[in-house]
Amino acid sequence: MKNTLLYFFTLVSFYSFSFGRETNKLELSSGISFLCVTSANSSEIPIDSLAIATFFTKYSKLKNYESQVYEVYRKNHNQSVWFPTSKINELGSLLYKNLGNLADDGLQKVLPYKEKLDVYFTQSTEESVPDVDLELLMSSAYFFYTQHVFQGLDDKRTTDLGWYIPRKKQSFVSYLDTLIQNPNLLAHDEQKMFKQYYRLRNALKKYRLIEAKGKWQPIVMMNSNSIAVGTSSSVIYKIRERLCLLGYLKTNSKSLKYDKELLQAVWKYKKNTGLQLDDLITSRLVASLNVPISDRIKSIIFNMERCRWISSDFNQAEEYIFINIPSYEMNYYKARQVILNSKVVVGKVMNQTVIFSGMLQYVVFSPYWNVPKSIIDKEITPAIKKNKNYLAQHNMEWNGGNIRQKPGPKNSLGLVKFLFPNSNSIYLHDTPSKSLFKEEKRAFSHGCIRLEKPIELAYLLVKDDKNWTMEKLNNAFHSKKEIWYTLKNKIPVYIGYFTSWVNENDEVQFYDDVYARDECLTPYLFSEQ
């Protein structure tokens, strides 16, 4: 037996020498070492199931990627993916570079066993020949990278966090073929990623550069009095400096006077942070400017993660309605342009508006308001006990054991509502309480979304229907009977939650975390595990 083994290894060594082949060492889980013969063309590295099983026994921290790695090599006929020759391909080099810069993607992750790759990429020579471990480590690194950068939290975790917008299933095994053909897509691919992600990534870089300058010092407002245009004050100097640092002013005149140039910058900043739009410099504005730069950076990172949960199909959508809860805003997009922007009122903290999507199907004019049982129990029943005429005074009536409010100008749903059938019983609607849209923070509802511009939305939805004239539309708003209109084409509605956003002008917008959802992401995003 010993003579047979000696002959085998001698024969292997002879052929390795005679045909110019290199020899590599493959260590199996049993501890027995075998010589793995490979040629200068490393696509001949044998990647069979035994080699893969052995690798994941040795590199157990990567075991989550084992099934995907198996699939890659079955698909690739057990041939090398990363070494078409003795040198790594372009995609492999880019992948290694990106793994070293995961902070650019807002991640504090470290690939297990990365030091093994570091040795190859920093110390390899012309004579270096890749082995099975290196090949499989690169494949595992690819799935590690795509999981964290492209996918983010899995479906179960996002659902646990209250995010119910469906996610598109992705195959990173198939995507590998695309990347090998075009490696540059690894850095920017709007066919794979929601484009807002890349805007936020650029914003992250910008805000980190601002942080590195070390000029983010607190602005002290000596009293709570507002500062009007034309006033001179020492605090103006600091505000001007801060807005210049953020890019709202091209140059810093260092003037102490609140002039028209600074006014324009103040307005733009207020608009991008959800503050009351007026000419005054207030303590609220100063408080917003004093939010630590580190907190702004964290906000960007949290929302980059949320972008990973949005399908890239969103980039190509021709028509949809998007409501962002923290900004209290609705945008109706058509032909990829905003054709209607409206303020909204969303659910109170105790009655949070659900984050989900649906298909807008009906416009209901002069609607009844079918009062939810929770409101009947908590609010109306106690009110009836105190005042027997409560229902009549509020234009309400019993309806089959339930209570509903009749159509009319004082109806809680206003003149019109917009239905996208869903299990959450959430819809868009008008409201008689118009004054609430003047508020800076607008979380007042029981969960449904009130629109500042419902009449305008209804008009846009029916205007292409020749059967609907302006006269008919106006009559429908003020009918004593409920009138239903079915859209010919359903329109996607997305209710999302983004506390930071980059608009079309590359301006970074920040909004209060109204439902305190950002910090829930901290354990995932700020851990190396």
Summary of the structure (lengths in Angstrom):
residues: 529
radius of gyration: 30.6
end to end distance: 47.9
largest distance: 106.1
contacts: 1532
relative contact order: 0.10
helix: 44%
strand: 17%
